[in-house]
Amino acid sequence: MISSGQMDVEMMCGLMHDINDALNVAVGNLDLALEASTLGRCNRLCLEEALHSCLEIAEYMVRLRCELRTYSPAVQASRPTSSTIEN
């Protein structure tokens, strides 16, 4: 039988996976937008700030994943690790 705590951890891992997918899309699109040569300085700074925020969230996700593994080693064995966003 799965304990309530274990189910919560598994739900959190699923949510983290979904957030990671969304972050990958955001970072990819921000990178593409930053490559555009027609960006003004203000637009470039805004996009760079948005990209920095996405990468910061990705770091929080890594830390949270480590905490969840400490909390429940069974999660580490039952779920494959997904790639993290790297700068």
N, C-alpha and C positions, 0 to 999 in steps of 0.2 A: 504494500500500500504506500502511496506517495504522501508524504507529510505536507501540511499546508505551507511550511517554510520552503520545502523543496520545490513545490509548485510555483511559489512566488519567485524563486530564483530562476526557474526555467522560463517563466513569463518575462522576467526582466531581461534574460539573455535574448529572447525573441525580439523584444522591443529594442534592445541595443543593436541587434542585427539590422532592423528596419531603419533605425537612425543612421547607422553607418552607411547603408545604401543611399539614403537621402544626402548625406554629407558628400559621398563620392560624386553624385550628380552635381551638387552645388559647387564643389571645388573644381570639377572638370569644366563647368560652364564659366566660372570666374577666371580660370586660367586662359580659356579661349578668348574671353572678353579682354583680358589684359594684353593679349598678343595683338589686338587690333591696333594698327598704327594711327588711327584717326582719333584716339582718345585725347581729350584735353587733360590738363594736370589735375583739375578737380575731380573729374570722373575717374581717373586712374587712382587717385588717393582713396576715393570711396570704395572702389573695387578691391584695392589692396587691403583696406580695413575689413571688408566683408570676408575676404579670403583668410586673413589672420584670425578672425573670429571663428570661422569654420574649423581651422586647424587647431584652435584652442579647445573647441568642443570635442574634437577627435582625441586630444590628449586626455580630457576628462573621461571619455569613454574607455580609454586604455586603463586608466586608474580604476574606474569602476569595475571593469572586467577582472582586474587583479584582485580587487576586494571580494568580488563574487566567488572567485576560485578559492580564496582563503576561507570563505564562509561555507562553501559546499564543493569539496573536491570531486564529487560525483558529476557535477556539471562539466568540469574540465574533461572528464573521460567520455561523457555522453554527447558532447557537442563539438564539432570541428571548429577550430579557430578561423575566424574570417580575417581577411587582410585589413590592416589599419591604414588610414590615410597618412602618408608620409610626405613631408615637404621636400 
